[in-house]
């Protein structure tokens, strides 16, 4: 009987030791796990806030589906909203800063794709999201930047770097991207009235 009790206690001890080791190993492997393949979702809607020293804060909202895109932009504490629409062929814009039909979406897509094959340099909380930190290139910020990617959505949360010697920050917020209601109007180059003003607040 005594030998049986010792055997039972030994088995329980081995089982508990195995659970502790297994739990520790699982956490370690999860922390060191490589992130998944990165690709910008399509369609996608997101809000971006651009912050530069000695310049007004800029808020932009993008709707992108294939080669169609719409951007609405405003400078905080300044009147007016700038609208740019590209329907895949034609472009409408009242924004003096727009000089191309490519839009920021293609820049962001390139930046996200450039993460594939890279290892994050760190992980942590950024803007309330658990993120990976990558060192990469983001044309709108500068030749190199820190890019924080949400571990759940695989979408950027925050980017920072130098552009022409000026430190720049970009904060991203992924929005609902169901365009079933908006698609007939949001990419129509004749629909030039701002549609996204509620998202353009600080």
N, C-alpha and C positions, 0 to 999 in steps of 0.2 A: 504494500500500500504506500509506504514511504517512498519507494523508488518510483511509483506511478505519479505521486505528487511532484516529485523533483522533475520528472520528465515533462509534466504538464507546464510547470513553471518555466522550465527551460524553453519549451516551445513558444509559450506566450512572450518570453523575453526576446527570443529570436524574431518573432513576428513584429513586435513593437520596434525593435532595432531596424528591421527591414523597412517598415513604414516611414521611420524618420529619415533613413538614408534615401529612400525613394523620393520622398517629398523634397529633400534638399537637392537631389539630382535634377528633379523636374524643374525647380525654380532656376537652377543654374543654366540648364539647357535653354529655358525660355528666355532668359536674359541675354544669352549669347546667340540666340536664333537669328538667322539672316532674315531681313525683311523680305516681303513678297515682291513680285515684279510690279513696277510702277508704270501706270499709264493714266493719262488724264481721262476722266469719265466723259462720255458723250451720249446724250446731251449733258450739259453742266451749267449750273448757275452759281455764281459766287460774288461776294462783296469784298472789296479790297480797300484798305485805308493806307494812304501814303503819307509818311511823316518825314519832313526835312527841316533842319534848323533854319530859322529866319525865313520861313515860307509858310503860307497857309496850309492847313491840313486838307487833303484831298480825299474824297470818298467816291469810289466807282463801283457800279454793279454791272456784271457781264452775264449775258445769256448766250450760250454757244451751242449750236447743233450742226455738226458737220462743218461745212464752210460758210454757214450762216452765223452771224453774230450781231449782237446789239450791246452797246455800252452807253450808260448814262453816268455823267460825272458832274460833280459840283465841288467848289471850294467852300469850305466851312466859313461862315460869316461873310460870304459874298453872295450877291443875288444871282439867280439864274442857274439853269441846269443845261449842260451840253449833251446833245444826243448824237450818236453815230450808229448807223445801221449798214450792214453789208448783207445783201441777199444772195451772195455767191457770184454775182455778176456786177451789180451796180452798188455804189456807195452813196449814202447821204450823210453829211455831217455839218453841224454848225460850230464845231469845236476847232479853234485855230491851231491846236496842238496836234491834230491828226494829219499825218503826212503819208500814210500808207494804208492799204486795205488789209494787211495781215492781222492787225490787232494784237492785243496783249496775249490772247489765247494761245497763239502759236509759240510765243516766247515761253509761256508757262509750260506748254506741252513739251517743248525741247528740254526745259530745265527738269521736269519730272522724269522724262525718259532717261536723262543723263545720270540719274541715280542708280539705274540698273547696273549691277556689278560692283557698286560701291558699298563699303561697309560704313555704317553710322559711326561717328566719332564719340557719341554719347547718347544717352536717353534721359528724359526728364519731363517735368511739367512745364508747359508753355501756353499762355493764354487759356488756362483751364483745361488743356488737353494733354494726355500722355503722348509724348512725341519721341521720334528719333531725330537726332541732329546730324545733318550732313554738311560737308563743305563742297560747294558746287558753283556753277556759273549761272547767273541770272541776269540777262542783258539789261533789264530795266533798272537793276540796282547797281551793277558794276561788273567787273571782270570776274570777281569771286565773291561769294557770300556765304553766310550761315543760313541754312534752310531747315526749318523745323517741320517735320511731317507727322501728321496724326497717325498713330498706330492702328486706329480703328478704321478710318476712312481712306488712309493712304493719300490724303490731300494736304497741301501746304497749310500751315497755320501762321507761320511767321518767317520773314526773311529780313536779313540785315546785312549791310555791306557799304562799301564806299563807291560813289559814282562821281567821277571828276574831282576826287578829293573831298567830297561831301558825304558825310554819313547819312544813310537812308534806311528807314524801316518800312516794311510792308506787312500789314496784318490781314489775314484772309479768313473769311467765314463762308463755309459751304452752305448754299441755300437749296431749297426744294427745287428740283429740276424737271418737274412734270410740265411740259409745255403744251399739253393737249388743248388747253383753253387759250393760251397766248400765241401759239405758233402761227396762226393765220394772220396775226396783226403785228407781233413783235419784230418780225424780220421783213416787214413791208416797208420799203423805203419812202412810201408816201405817208406813213404813220409816224410823223416827226414830233408829235407832242410827247413830253415825258410821261412814262408809264410807271416808273420805279421809284418815284420820289419818297415813298415811305421808308425805303431801305437806304436813303442817302443822308440820314441823320448821323451825327457823331456817335 
